[in-house]
Amino acid sequence: MTVEEQSRPSMRTGAIVKSQFDIAADLVGLEPYMRRLLRSPFRSVAVEVPVRMDDGRIEVYRGYRIQHNGARGPCKGGIRFHAEADEDEVLGLATTMTWKTALVDIPFGGAKGGVQVDPRQLSKRELEAVTRTFTNRIAIVLGPYRDIPAPDMGTDQQVMAWLLDEYSKRSGYSPAVVTGKPISLGGSLGREEATGQGLRYCMEAYARDFDLPIEDSRVVIQGFGNVGAHLARLLHDAGARVVAVSDIDGGLHNDGGLDVPRLFEHAYAQRKPVPEFPGGDRITNDEIWRVACDWLIPAALGGVINEDGNAKALDCKVIVEAANSPTTPIADKILTERNITVLPDFLMNSGGVIVSYFEWVQNLQQQPWSLDKVNEELHRKITAAYRMVRDLVNKEHVTWRTAAYAIALTRVAEAEQLRGH
């Protein structure tokens, strides 16, 4: 089995999201017409993205921008460049964004974008060409009060800078049309590490409530991109032992704890494969699931914790979903039966969209915030959402995921009804 096959989800994000929706809709007694309304996207745009490659040939990629729901505000969601970013995958992610923004109570709806391309196979010029062509073709549905993209898997602040420039060519300088930008173009302090920071805040709150201290706990992180790398650094700073991490090239294990600052520099800053770091024993992407730990953190693709492979073999106390939809519904049931708590994705990884909201506010007001203010407001916002979910879990004796969905669905349904739908 190749590394790519090991990383491939066994169940697509769209199917996972639909299954989880039904469970929560039953809990809150959502009416049939509202279920139909909230399952369906408001708008789906599919475009062709032709690009002249460095060798002179023309490649044509498929791109999507799907706006799932805008009842609570402008649509908001990242753009991912990934070979598997097809329409079903993007719709599932857009739907999750609707629930995420509602759960943390920020005035956005949900959207997502994607281009079916492997950015690792592109030169910088080709990557810029893909970004500009895609932006040009979806620009009609974007806008500071309509739809605001952000980085996602395979994209970063440089890609957002190109997006901003391309959009501004037709609409004038519009920093609020995109978040996750470089600081010098109106980006927010703290945005790059925001998802990891939000995860840390939620984990610390859970640790206090359920007597599972972060300090000296054992952590395993599957995925060492922006989210996984920053979270590893933050947890290391808090005294945790990060005993195993992985990326698409494989993993690394050190039972005494990896040297996270050096690994961060090696794998994140210098973009070198995790297994090439000399501070531990190499493991495969399959073996990482069998490393004993307190906190298991999937931070890559969806569907990686599943009934066919690893759900019955995991040796952990809590699963922290840093990735979108990493756990399939059947695996969820298995983990519940095994008394393994699963802290759901659209609560745990919402730090990115929360700080994106702060960036949008700063752009509209033309008033930058200090890093201390960003982190203070992030902590306030995400821990308030955490407490609401925790309280509903305790009241209704449901899973954390069902409680989070129930809160989000209720808020979006109320907004739809108030608007006359």
N, C-alpha and C positions, 0 to 999 in steps of 0.2 A: 504494500500500500504506500502510495506517495504521500509526501507531506501535505500536498494540496487536498488529497482525498481524506486524510486524517482530519483536516480542518473543515471539511464540508459538512454543513448541517444536515441532519437526517429528516428534518421537517421544516418547511419554509416558514418564514416569519408571518406571512399572511394567514396561514392556517392556524398557527399558534395563537395569534391575536383574536381570531374569530372564536375559537374554542373558549378562551378565557373571558371574552365579552359575554357569552351566553350564561356562564355561571353567575357573574355579577349582576346581569340583567334580571335573572330570576330572584336574586337576593333582594333587590330594591323594587321588584314588581313593575318593571318598565313595560309600558303599554306596547302592543304589537306594532302600531304605526311608528312609534318612536324608535323601536328596535330597527325597523327597516330604514328609517331616516339616518340613524347613527352608524349603521353598517356601511352605508354607501358614501362614496366620495362626492364632494361638491363639484369638483372639476378635475379632469385628468388630461394632461397634455403629453403627447408623444411626438418626438421630433427625430429627424435624422441629423447626425453630426458629421459632415464630411470634413476630412482634414488631410492636407498634403503633408506626407511624411518627409523626413530628412532625405530619404533616397529618391524622392520624386513621385512615388506612387500615391494614390488617393485611398485612404481607408474611410469607411463610413460606419460610425458607431450609432447605437440606439440610445436615446436619452429620454428621460421622463421628469415631469414635475407634477405631482399629485397633491391637490389641496383637499384634505379630507373634510374639515369642518372649520367654519369661521364665525360661529355664533357668538363666541366670547371675545373676538377681536381679530386682528390680521392673522393670516396663517403664518406659521413659524416652523422651520425645520431645516435640517442640514442637507447638503448635497454630497453624495458618495460616488467615488469613481471605483468601481469594482466589477469584475467579470460577471458576477451573479446578480447585479443590480437590475433585474428585470421588473416588469410592471407589477407583478404580484408582490415581490419583495419590497418595492418602493411603497406600494399601497399599505402593506402591513406596517411599515415604519411610519408612514404619515398618520395612520390611525393611532398608533402608540403616542405620537406627538400630541394629538388632541387630548388624550387622557392625561398625559404628563403635564401639559400646561394648565389643565383644569385642576389636577390634584394639588399642584403647588400654588394655585390661585394667582397666576399672572394673566394679563389681558390679551392672550393670544389663542388662536386655534391651532390646528395641526396640519403640517405639510411635510413633504419630503421630495428630494430630487435625486436622480442618479443617472450615470452614464455607464453603459456596459463596456468598460475598458479596464485593463490592468495598468495602472499608472506607473508601475515599476518597469514596464516595457517601453515607456515613452521618454524621449529626451525632454529637457526643460522647454525647448521651443515647441515641441509637439504637445506637451502638457498645456502650455499657454494657449495654443491654437484650439485644442479641444475645449478649454474653458471659455474662451471668447466666442467661439461658434455656438456652443450650447447656450451661453448667456444671451446672445443675440436672438436666438430662436425661441427662448421662453420669456424674454423681457416683457412681453405684452401682459403677462399675468403677475409680474413682480411690482413692488412698490412699497414705500415705507408704511403705508396704511393698508396694503393689500396682501403682500406675501414677502417675507424677509428670510432669505437663506442664511446658512451658516456652514462651517466645516463639518465634515463627517469622515467616515473611513475613506482613506485615499486622497483626501483634500486637506489643505492647511491654510494658514493666514495669507500665504502668497497667492494661492488660488482665489481666495476671497478678495484680495487686492485687484487681481485681474478682472474678477466679476464686477467689482465696484467701478473700475475704469470703463469697462465695456458698457455697463448700464448708464453711466454718467454721460457717455458720448451723445445719447439721445435725450436724456432728461435733465442734464445739468448735474453739477456735483451733488450727490445724494448719499451721504455717509450712512444714513439710517436705513438704507435698502438692504444692507447686509451686515451681519455681525461676525465676530471672530477675525476681524481685520487686524493688520499691524497697528501698533499704538500710534505711529506717525500719521496714519490715515483715519484716525478717529476710533481706533480700537480701545477696549477697556483694559485697564490693569487687572490682572488676575484671571483673564478669560482663558488663557491657554491651559492653566491648571485647574479651572473651575470644576470640571466634572470630578476629578480626583479629590478636590477639596470638599465638595459636597458629599461624596462617598465617605470621606473620613469623618465629617460631622455626624452623619447618620450612624456610622459604626460606633462612634464614641457614645452617642445617645443610647444605642442598643446595649452597649457594654455596661453602662451605668444601670440600665433598667433590669438587665438579666444576668448581672454578675459574671461577665466574661471580659475581664480587663484587656485592653489593647496591649499594654506593656507586657513584654515577654511572651505574648501569644504567638502561635505558629500560623503563618500566612502563606497561601499558595495563590499565585496570580497567573492565569492562562491568558496570554496576550500582553505584549509589552510595547504597545503604541502609545499615543498621547495619554490615554486614560490610565492604562496599566502602569506605565513608567512613572507618571506623576504620583499615582496612589502609592506605589511601592516606596517612593522617596518620602512621602508624607507619613506613612505608617512606620517606616524605619526611624524617622525623626521622633515619632511618638513612643519608640521603644519596642516595637514589634520585631519579631524575627521572620523575615521573608525567606522561607526555606526553599522555595522553588518558583521559577518563572519560565515562561515559554514564549516563543514567537513562531512564525510560520516555518522557520528552519529547524525547530526543535526546542528542547528545554534544558534547564540547568538546575541541579539540586545540591544543596549543602545543608545538612541537618543542623549545623550550628548557626546558620543564617548567612545569606549572601552579603557581600560587600556592595550594598545598594548604591551608594554614591558613585563608586567606580563603574558599576554595571550601568547606571543611568548614563554616564558619560560615554561609555562604550556603545551601548545598544540604542540609546535614544538620541543623544547629541551627535554621535558619529555615524549612526545608522548601520552599525555592524551587527551581524547575526548574534543572537543571545548565546548559542552553543559555543561560539568562539571565545567567549570570556573565560579566563583561566581560573575563576574562583569557585569551581564546583564540578560535580560529576554530570556528564551529559546524559540526558534522558530523552525519550521520544515524546511526541505530542500525545500519545496514548498513555504513556507511563505517568504523566503529570497528574492524571486523575486519581492515581492510587497512592499519592503521597499523603501521609497522615497530617492533618492540620486542624486548627480551630476555625479559621476563616478561609473558605474557598471562594475565589473571585474570578469568574469567567469574564474576560474583558476583551473578547474578540468578536467572532461571528455568532449568529443565532443558531439555536437548535443543537448545541454541542453537548448538553447534558440530556441524555435520552434513554429510553427504555431498552434500546437495542444494544447499548454499549456499556455505559458506566453508572447509571443511576443506582443500581444495587450494590456497587462496589465502592462508592465514595466513602472516605473516612474523614468526616469533618463534622463540626457542630452547627455551623451557619454557612449558607451560600449567599454571597452578596453579588447580585446581578449588576455588574458594571456594563456589560454588553446589552444590546437590545434583544429580547426574546431568546436568551440562551438555553432555557429549560422548556422541554416539550410538555404538553398537558399530562400525558401518561407518566412521564418522569416526575412531574409535580406530585401526583398521587403516591407514587412510590416513596418519594422523599418525605411526604407527610406521614405515611405509615411507619417510616423509619425514625420519626421524630427529629428530622433535620429541618431547621427553619430556613425558608427561602425568603430573603428580602428582595422585593420585586424591582425590576429594572426601572420602571418609569417613576418610582420614588427615588431609588438609590442613585441613578445617573442623571438626575434632573439639575444638578449644579450647573451644567453647561448652558442649558436654556435659561436658567434663572439669571446667570451673569450676562447672557446674551440680551435678556430683557433690560438689565441695567445699562448695557452698552447702547441699546436703542434709545433709552431715556436720555442718556448723556448726549447722544447725537442730536436728538430733537431739541434739547435745551441748550446745546452748545456749551455744556458745563461739565468738564471731566471730574471724576471722583478719585479720591485717594485709594490706595490698595487697602488700607485699614477699613475704609467705609464699605468697599466692595465685599470684603470678607465678613464684616460685621452683618451686613444686610443679607448675604448669602446664608450665614449661620442662622439668622432669625427666620428666614423664609423656609429653608429646607427642614429645620427642626420642628417648626410649627406643623408642616405637613406630616412629618414622621409621627408626632404626637397624636394627630388626628387618626392616622392609620392604626397606631398602637391601641388607642382607646376603643376603636371599633372592633379590632381583633379580640380584645378582652370582653367586650360587651356581647358580641354575636358568636364568639367561638368559631370564627372562620379563619382561613389562612390570611397571611399578610397581603397576598396578591388580590384575593377576592375583596378584602376591605378597601384596598387602594382603588380598585376598579369601581367599587360601589360609590365611593366619594366622588370620583371623577365623572362617572356616568350621570349621577344626580345633578351635578353642577351644569354639565353640558345640556342635559334634557331641560333643565329649568330655563337656561338661556334661550333654547329653541322655542319653548312654550311662550315665554315673555315676548318673543319677536313675532308671535302669531303662527307658529308652525305646529 
